[in-house]
Amino acid sequence: MTLDALRSSALGCTACALSSRRNNVVFGEGDPHSPLVLVGEGPGDNEDRTGRPFVGRAGQLLDKALVEAGLSRETVYICNTVKCRAADWSTGKPQNRPPTEEETSTCRQWLIPQLELIAPKVILCVGAPSAKNLIRKNFAITKERGLYHECAYAKTAIATLHPSYILRQQRPDNDGGFSLLVADIQKAWDTAIRLREKMG
């Protein structure tokens, strides 16, 4: 199985109810040979429309953080724990919501092979839901971000604050945690490069 073949299969997935309302499966993008993979929670409205991860306001903040860390989308790989938008349609106008445990579990049929095919040295979990999915269920993002953690799908994993959380926290006198995001990205990348050089 290649990553392209996995993507082709994922594009036709109907394994959970999220498929019924989606516009696009947001599989992932970037350098599949990168030693660093960023894993977020799931696509929102902008991502659902474009089929690309992290392209809304939170994505723009993530792009800015990558640049400040000396990187770009082209030097890492970016994906999400679920590939379709989770939204509440009860009012007629969709509102983003966290994916359910069942939806997250169902989508692991795509996420886990995806990570195994890329075989990153480091996974950077972007936000608590990603960390709870890939590190452990009771992960505490504010206490444990920026630290090394065991992970079954990489040599190590680090978690960082989600850009959407940072946007909500930002004030004129407070960056909302943006500097922490940049520092975590830098740490994850430096560690990934060091591990790649050490392991060949």
ROKOLTI-558858 format. One record per residue (C-alpha): x, y, z; residue in one letter; residue number from 1. Coordinates in nm, 2 decimals, m for minus. Layout:
% residues N
{px X&py Y&pz Z&code A&pos NUM} $
...
***
This chain:
% residues 200
{px 0.00&py 0.00&pz 0.00&code M&pos 1} $
{px 0.13&py 0.34&pz m0.10&code T&pos 2} $
{px 0.02&py 0.68&pz 0.05&code L&pos 3} $
{px m0.15&py 0.77&pz m0.28&code D&pos 4} $
{px m0.34&py 0.44&pz m0.28&code A&pos 5} $
{px m0.45&py 0.50&pz 0.08&code L&pos 6} $
{px m0.56&py 0.85&pz m0.01&code R&pos 7} $
{px m0.76&py 0.71&pz m0.30&code S&pos 8} $
{px m0.94&py 0.47&pz m0.07&code S&pos 9} $
{px m1.00&py 0.73&pz 0.19&code A&pos 10} $
{px m1.17&py 0.96&pz m0.06&code L&pos 11} $
{px m1.45&py 0.71&pz m0.10&code G&pos 12} $
{px m1.50&py 0.63&pz 0.27&code C&pos 13} $
{px m1.85&py 0.60&pz 0.40&code T&pos 14} $
{px m1.76&py 0.42&pz 0.73&code A&pos 15} $
{px m1.93&py 0.69&pz 0.95&code C&pos 16} $
{px m2.21&py 0.94&pz 0.93&code A&pos 17} $
{px m1.97&py 1.23&pz 0.87&code L&pos 18} $
{px m1.94&py 1.12&pz 0.51&code S&pos 19} $
{px m2.30&py 1.21&pz 0.44&code S&pos 20} $
{px m2.25&py 1.58&pz 0.47&code R&pos 21} $
{px m1.89&py 1.64&pz 0.37&code R&pos 22} $
{px m1.78&py 1.82&pz 0.06&code N&pos 23} $
{px m1.42&py 1.68&pz 0.07&code N&pos 24} $
{px m1.22&py 1.42&pz 0.25&code V&pos 25} $
{px m0.92&py 1.61&pz 0.40&code V&pos 26} $
{px m0.66&py 1.34&pz 0.38&code F&pos 27} $
{px m0.34&py 1.55&pz 0.44&code G&pos 28} $
{px m0.06&py 1.73&pz 0.26&code E&pos 29} $
{px 0.31&py 1.82&pz 0.27&code G&pos 30} $
{px 0.63&py 1.62&pz 0.24&code D&pos 31} $
{px 0.55&py 1.25&pz 0.29&code P&pos 32} $
{px 0.92&py 1.19&pz 0.35&code H&pos 33} $
{px 0.94&py 1.45&pz 0.63&code S&pos 34} $
{px 1.07&py 1.34&pz 0.97&code P&pos 35} $
{px 0.79&py 1.55&pz 1.13&code L&pos 36} $
{px 0.41&py 1.50&pz 1.10&code V&pos 37} $
{px 0.17&py 1.75&pz 1.25&code L&pos 38} $
{px m0.17&py 1.59&pz 1.35&code V&pos 39} $
{px m0.47&py 1.82&pz 1.43&code G&pos 40} $
{px m0.82&py 1.73&pz 1.53&code E&pos 41} $
{px m1.03&py 1.76&pz 1.22&code G&pos 42} $
{px m1.13&py 1.98&pz 0.93&code P&pos 43} $
{px m1.36&py 2.28&pz 0.96&code G&pos 44} $
{px m1.56&py 2.46&pz 0.70&code D&pos 45} $
{px m1.27&py 2.60&pz 0.50&code N&pos 46} $
{px m1.09&py 2.26&pz 0.50&code E&pos 47} $
{px m1.41&py 2.08&pz 0.40&code D&pos 48} $
{px m1.45&py 2.32&pz 0.10&code R&pos 49} $
{px m1.09&py 2.30&pz m0.01&code T&pos 50} $
{px m0.99&py 1.94&pz 0.09&code G&pos 51} $
{px m0.68&py 2.08&pz 0.26&code R&pos 52} $
{px m0.59&py 2.08&pz 0.63&code P&pos 53} $
{px m0.55&py 2.40&pz 0.83&code F&pos 54} $
{px m0.65&py 2.66&pz 0.58&code V&pos 55} $
{px m0.88&py 2.88&pz 0.78&code G&pos 56} $
{px m0.78&py 3.14&pz 1.04&code R&pos 57} $
{px m0.62&py 2.87&pz 1.26&code A&pos 58} $
{px m0.43&py 2.74&pz 0.96&code G&pos 59} $
{px m0.30&py 3.09&pz 0.88&code Q&pos 60} $
{px m0.17&py 3.12&pz 1.24&code L&pos 61} $
{px m0.01&py 2.77&pz 1.20&code L&pos 62} $
{px 0.16&py 2.88&pz 0.88&code D&pos 63} $
{px 0.29&py 3.19&pz 1.05&code K&pos 64} $
{px 0.43&py 2.97&pz 1.34&code A&pos 65} $
{px 0.59&py 2.74&pz 1.09&code L&pos 66} $
{px 0.76&py 3.03&pz 0.92&code V&pos 67} $
{px 0.88&py 3.17&pz 1.25&code E&pos 68} $
{px 1.02&py 2.82&pz 1.33&code A&pos 69} $
{px 1.21&py 2.83&pz 1.00&code G&pos 70} $
{px 0.98&py 2.58&pz 0.83&code L&pos 71} $
{px 0.69&py 2.58&pz 0.58&code S&pos 72} $
{px 0.41&py 2.34&pz 0.49&code R&pos 73} $
{px 0.64&py 2.19&pz 0.23&code E&pos 74} $
{px 0.89&py 2.08&pz 0.49&code T&pos 75} $
{px 0.65&py 1.89&pz 0.71&code V&pos 76} $
{px 0.34&py 1.67&pz 0.67&code Y&pos 77} $
{px 0.00&py 1.79&pz 0.81&code I&pos 78} $
{px m0.31&py 1.58&pz 0.87&code C&pos 79} $
{px m0.59&py 1.53&pz 1.12&code N&pos 80} $
{px m0.73&py 1.26&pz 1.34&code T&pos 81} $
{px m1.05&py 1.26&pz 1.14&code V&pos 82} $
{px m1.07&py 1.33&pz 0.77&code K&pos 83} $
{px m1.42&py 1.47&pz 0.74&code C&pos 84} $
{px m1.57&py 1.77&pz 0.90&code R&pos 85} $
{px m1.76&py 1.71&pz 1.23&code A&pos 86} $
{px m2.05&py 1.96&pz 1.26&code A&pos 87} $
{px m2.38&py 2.00&pz 1.44&code D&pos 88} $
{px m2.66&py 2.06&pz 1.18&code W&pos 89} $
{px m2.94&py 2.09&pz 1.43&code S&pos 90} $
{px m3.01&py 2.46&pz 1.36&code T&pos 91} $
{px m2.98&py 2.42&pz 0.99&code G&pos 92} $
{px m2.65&py 2.60&pz 0.98&code K&pos 93} $
{px m2.35&py 2.38&pz 1.05&code P&pos 94} $
{px m2.15&py 2.46&pz 1.36&code Q&pos 95} $
{px m1.81&py 2.28&pz 1.41&code N&pos 96} $
{px m1.80&py 2.03&pz 1.69&code R&pos 97} $
{px m1.54&py 1.79&pz 1.83&code P&pos 98} $
{px m1.56&py 1.45&pz 1.66&code P&pos 99} $
{px m1.71&py 1.18&pz 1.88&code T&pos 100} $
{px m1.51&py 0.90&pz 2.01&code E&pos 101} $
{px m1.68&py 0.66&pz 1.77&code E&pos 102} $
{px m1.59&py 0.89&pz 1.47&code E&pos 103} $
{px m1.23&py 0.92&pz 1.59&code T&pos 104} $
{px m1.20&py 0.55&pz 1.64&code S&pos 105} $
{px m1.35&py 0.48&pz 1.29&code T&pos 106} $
{px m1.11&py 0.71&pz 1.12&code C&pos 107} $
{px m0.81&py 0.54&pz 1.27&code R&pos 108} $
{px m0.84&py 0.30&pz 0.98&code Q&pos 109} $
{px m0.69&py 0.59&pz 0.77&code W&pos 110} $
{px m0.48&py 0.78&pz 1.02&code L&pos 111} $
{px m0.28&py 0.48&pz 1.15&code I&pos 112} $
{px m0.18&py 0.34&pz 0.81&code P&pos 113} $
{px m0.11&py 0.70&pz 0.70&code Q&pos 114} $
{px 0.14&py 0.75&pz 0.99&code L&pos 115} $
{px 0.29&py 0.40&pz 0.94&code E&pos 116} $
{px 0.35&py 0.48&pz 0.57&code L&pos 117} $
{px 0.51&py 0.82&pz 0.64&code I&pos 118} $
{px 0.70&py 0.67&pz 0.94&code A&pos 119} $
{px 0.79&py 1.01&pz 1.10&code P&pos 120} $
{px 1.06&py 1.04&pz 1.37&code K&pos 121} $
{px 0.84&py 1.29&pz 1.56&code V&pos 122} $
{px 0.46&py 1.35&pz 1.57&code I&pos 123} $
{px 0.35&py 1.69&pz 1.69&code L&pos 124} $
{px 0.00&py 1.66&pz 1.82&code C&pos 125} $
{px m0.18&py 2.00&pz 1.75&code V&pos 126} $
{px m0.43&py 2.03&pz 2.03&code G&pos 127} $
{px m0.56&py 1.81&pz 2.31&code A&pos 128} $
{px m0.79&py 1.58&pz 2.10&code P&pos 129} $
{px m0.50&py 1.48&pz 1.89&code S&pos 130} $
{px m0.28&py 1.41&pz 2.19&code A&pos 131} $
{px m0.56&py 1.21&pz 2.36&code K&pos 132} $
{px m0.59&py 1.00&pz 2.04&code N&pos 133} $
{px m0.22&py 0.94&pz 1.98&code L&pos 134} $
{px m0.05&py 0.97&pz 2.32&code I&pos 135} $
{px m0.30&py 0.87&pz 2.59&code R&pos 136} $
{px m0.67&py 0.94&pz 2.67&code K&pos 137} $
{px m0.61&py 1.15&pz 2.98&code N&pos 138} $
{px m0.36&py 1.38&pz 2.83&code F&pos 139} $
{px m0.35&py 1.73&pz 2.99&code A&pos 140} $
{px m0.25&py 1.98&pz 2.72&code I&pos 141} $
{px m0.17&py 2.28&pz 2.94&code T&pos 142} $
{px 0.05&py 2.07&pz 3.18&code K&pos 143} $
{px 0.21&py 1.83&pz 2.93&code E&pos 144} $
{px 0.26&py 2.04&pz 2.61&code R&pos 145} $
{px 0.62&py 2.07&pz 2.49&code G&pos 146} $
{px 0.73&py 1.75&pz 2.66&code L&pos 147} $
{px 0.84&py 1.42&pz 2.50&code Y&pos 148} $
{px 0.60&py 1.14&pz 2.52&code H&pos 149} $
{px 0.60&py 0.78&pz 2.41&code E&pos 150} $
{px 0.40&py 0.71&pz 2.09&code C&pos 151} $
{px 0.33&py 0.39&pz 1.90&code A&pos 152} $
{px 0.36&py 0.57&pz 1.56&code Y&pos 153} $
{px 0.69&py 0.77&pz 1.59&code A&pos 154} $
{px 1.00&py 0.76&pz 1.80&code K&pos 155} $
{px 0.85&py 1.03&pz 2.02&code T&pos 156} $
{px 0.56&py 1.27&pz 2.03&code A&pos 157} $
{px 0.52&py 1.63&pz 2.15&code I&pos 158} $
{px 0.19&py 1.81&pz 2.19&code A&pos 159} $
{px 0.12&py 2.18&pz 2.14&code T&pos 160} $
{px m0.16&py 2.43&pz 2.17&code L&pos 161} $
{px m0.41&py 2.44&pz 1.89&code H&pos 162} $
{px m0.40&py 2.76&pz 1.68&code P&pos 163} $
{px m0.78&py 2.81&pz 1.73&code S&pos 164} $
{px m0.73&py 2.81&pz 2.11&code Y&pos 165} $
{px m0.45&py 3.06&pz 2.07&code I&pos 166} $
{px m0.67&py 3.29&pz 1.86&code L&pos 167} $
{px m0.94&py 3.28&pz 2.13&code R&pos 168} $
{px m0.68&py 3.37&pz 2.40&code Q&pos 169} $
{px m0.50&py 3.65&pz 2.22&code Q&pos 170} $
{px m0.51&py 4.00&pz 2.35&code R&pos 171} $
{px m0.32&py 4.32&pz 2.27&code P&pos 172} $
{px m0.09&py 4.25&pz 2.56&code D&pos 173} $
{px m0.09&py 3.87&pz 2.53&code N&pos 174} $
{px 0.01&py 3.64&pz 2.24&code D&pos 175} $
{px m0.23&py 3.37&pz 2.36&code G&pos 176} $
{px 0.04&py 3.11&pz 2.35&code G&pos 177} $
{px 0.17&py 3.17&pz 2.00&code F&pos 178} $
{px 0.53&py 3.18&pz 2.12&code S&pos 179} $
{px 0.48&py 2.84&pz 2.28&code L&pos 180} $
{px 0.35&py 2.70&pz 1.95&code L&pos 181} $
{px 0.66&py 2.83&pz 1.77&code V&pos 182} $
{px 0.88&py 2.69&pz 2.04&code A&pos 183} $
{px 0.71&py 2.35&pz 2.03&code D&pos 184} $
{px 0.74&py 2.33&pz 1.65&code I&pos 185} $
{px 1.11&py 2.42&pz 1.67&code Q&pos 186} $
{px 1.16&py 2.15&pz 1.93&code K&pos 187} $
{px 0.97&py 1.89&pz 1.74&code A&pos 188} $
{px 1.17&py 1.97&pz 1.42&code W&pos 189} $
{px 1.51&py 1.98&pz 1.58&code D&pos 190} $
{px 1.44&py 1.65&pz 1.75&code T&pos 191} $
{px 1.31&py 1.49&pz 1.43&code A&pos 192} $
{px 1.63&py 1.60&pz 1.24&code I&pos 193} $
{px 1.85&py 1.48&pz 1.52&code R&pos 194} $
{px 1.68&py 1.14&pz 1.52&code L&pos 195} $
{px 1.69&py 1.11&pz 1.14&code R&pos 196} $
{px 2.06&py 1.18&pz 1.14&code E&pos 197} $
{px 2.12&py 0.94&pz 1.43&code K&pos 198} $
{px 1.92&py 0.66&pz 1.28&code M&pos 199} $
{px 2.01&py 0.72&pz 0.91&code G&pos 200} $
***
